Each structure stands twice: as C-alpha cells, then as structure tokens.
Amino acid sequence: MLDRVLVVTAGPAPGFPVVGMIGGGQLARMSQEAALALGVSLRVLAASPDESAARAGGDLRWGRHDDPDAVAAFAQGCDVVTFDHEHVPGPILAALVGAGIAVRPGPSALAHAQDKVHMRAAVSAAGVPCPAWAVVATAAELVAFAEGLGGFPVVLKVSRGGYDGRGVWVVDSVAQAEALLGEVALGPGVQWLAEQYVPFTRELAAQVARSPSGQVAVYPVVRTVQTDGICTEVVAPCPGLSDEHALAAQQVALRLAEALDVVGMLAVELFDTPEGVLVNELAMRPHNSGHWTIDGAVTSQFENHLRAVLDLPLGSPMARAPHTVMVNVLGGEHPDLYAAYKHVMARDPGLKVHLYGKDVRPGRKVGHVTAYGEDLDALLARAHHAADYISGVIDE
Ligand code: ADP
C-alpha cells in the first residue's frame, strides 16, 4: 500500500526551518495549516495514508512513532522535532537528543504527559493543588485508599496509555474494586493510580505557549464538557468563572510550564471546585480544548506551538470576540459527511466548519465547528445544531 503513495515535496523556502511532527492525526493536519501560513515547513511522520494529516498532503514520511529507525530517519534534516501525541517511547526520544536533534518538548518534560503517576508526583512536588492520589497494586490497597478519604466513590486510572476516558473508572464499591483490579491486566510499566473523586462544579482548561527562551503566551481559561470521557464542547472564556479562579488556573499553567520545562503548547485540564482549582491532566501539544483558537483567537494554538518550538516570538493569545464556542463533530451512523456539511454551511454562513478528512466511525472525532460572537446562548445553539446535523443525530 505505502509504496504506491506518491508524495511530492517542494522543500522549504531558503532560510526557513523545517519542523518535524511525529504523528499524523488531526493535530498534525491543523498544524499544517498554521505552518503554511507562517511560511515554515512541516514534515509529518504518519503511519498510514488514511491518517488525517496524510490526507492533507504536504511533506509526509511514512513510519511508526514507536519504530526507532523510522523516527531517526524522519528526524534527519528537521530543525526541531515535535509531536501530535505523547506516545513516542522515551528511549526513542532520548536517542534523538543524543544524536543532537532538538526535541521540543524534551523527553523529560514529555514524560509528565505520558505517565499520570509521574505527572501527579511532579504536580504535588511543585505545590500545585490536585486530587488526593496514591499508587495501588491490589483491591485491598484501593479500599484502604477510599476509606482514608471517607469511603467510595474513588477514581481508578491506568498510569499510561489511556485517552478520551479509556483507562478511567469511577469505582463505587469494594466489589467493583475487586472486579476491576482482578480483570484488567496492566501492560509493562503501567501502574494503577487511585484518585479522590472530585465533585467538580465544571471542568476547565488553561493553555500556555512557552518558548525555549522562556517567553510565554497565556490563553483565556476555557470551560470543557466531556461526554463519556470525550471532550464535546469548549466555551472560551469560561462563562461565570470568577477572576480569582481564572487567574489561579492561568498561574497553575504558567507554574507547571516553568517547573516542568515545557516547550510548545501546554494544556492543563483542571477541575473547578468552590475551594479552588485542581489539576487533572496535562498535555504538551496542541489540545482539543484549544481548537477554538483557530477562529476565535488572534493566534491559534497550532501557530503558537510552531512559533514556540522554533523559538520565534509568540503571537497574541487574545480572543477575537466576547465568546467562542467549539463543538466536536463525532462520527455517527452515516459515513457521508459531505451532504450534511453543505446544508450546515448554507444555513449558517457565520459558522466555521473544520473536518479532518477521517473515515467516519461512531464516536470518533471527525471534525469540529466554531461560532464566535456576542450572544453565548445563540452561539451554543448554532454550534450544537451544526455538529449534530453533520453527525446525523438530527436531520433538520
Ligand atoms: P484521559 O487521559 O483519558 O482524558 P482523564 O484523567 O482526563 O483521562 O479523565 C477523563 C475524565 O474523567 C475527566 O475529564 C473527568 O470528567 C473524569 N475524571 C477524571 N479524574 C477524576 C476525578 N479525580 N474526579 C472526578 N472525575 C474525574
């Protein structure tokens, strides 16, 4: 299959750098748009021509992110190597650094986005508030952890390899604890992370871009809504969030970016509670909570990620409108998105529709829509209508 794919690359403009991005998903695809506008070249390591970024064309190389030879060959000729996911094994990244290649974020920073136990330990060591947590190995240890917090429910997570809520369970009883720890086999190097169940008011995300020379750009704090573990809606800025909590969330993101030496975009997912904000999770790349920035901010997260890893001056993260709403388009039963997409565009010319060129599978993120303006309720209604229509959940 791969040897029949023709990839034509014209090469970078003289004097302009090449950024290598490992991973060919929609984040790499949206980074390609930003790279084109900036005039820098983005070379993408994709595993198959069906991947979202591969379908967009450009400077594509084929190979897997966990194949040391493929990654090493890919990195040759790149001025900096970065990622559209966090799954490149640490030893492969260490080998790149050893070969003198600029890897941003670096392997020791990225390790915090790869392993939730490592992340919890670093967040706690930095004195940043997060849910109470412990590593557990047996059901008895999980039960003891729960009892220490006053009883169930507690949250159980796999330390590595989970995403979109896969690998996260709310545990309500001893029986469920025993069943889970008995039935789910952990892979090599994976641990069980037990966490206090946080009855949060809402979920937030705070994003910052940070460059190697220490320049930072801080985005407005957003509200995220997760449905069945998948981010479905983002509102920027978070409505009704007090200045105190918004500032605290931004300060947490700045503090962690500095403490963990993050280069590029950092997304900090947080729980808002009446007592303050708690860190849930970190991502060191463009993140779903920042897709609104393409249309809603002066500089998108994709552009600022490229600027940051190249140590270029960062762009303004300011919002363009009082409110921006981003709603993910999840795959439904209909494989054909094109007819629905035409209807949505005709119905609402103010809406921005982004589709990722992916095959449709139920529940899979295949695109997003963004609406920005003054009337938040109207924006929410418009964005949800469009996403539901494209998904096929509604037909009028
Ligand atoms: P993933 O890495 O798969 O995105 P997360 O750790 O972000 O997993 O958890 C997914 C979702 O589960 C969160 O967005 C939140 O809704 C819920 N969740 C995670 N941890 C907790 C917790 N300690 N208390 C309450 N809900 C939680």
Boltz pocket constraint, residues with backbone or C-beta under 6 A from the ligand:
constraints:
  - pocket:
      binder: B
      contacts: [[A, 131], [A, 155], [A, 157], [A, 162], [A, 163], [A, 164], [A, 165], [A, 166], [A, 167], [A, 168], [A, 195], [A, 196], [A, 197], [A, 198], [A, 199], [A, 200], [A, 203], [A, 226], [A, 229], [A, 269], [A, 280], [A, 281]]
      max_distance: 6.0
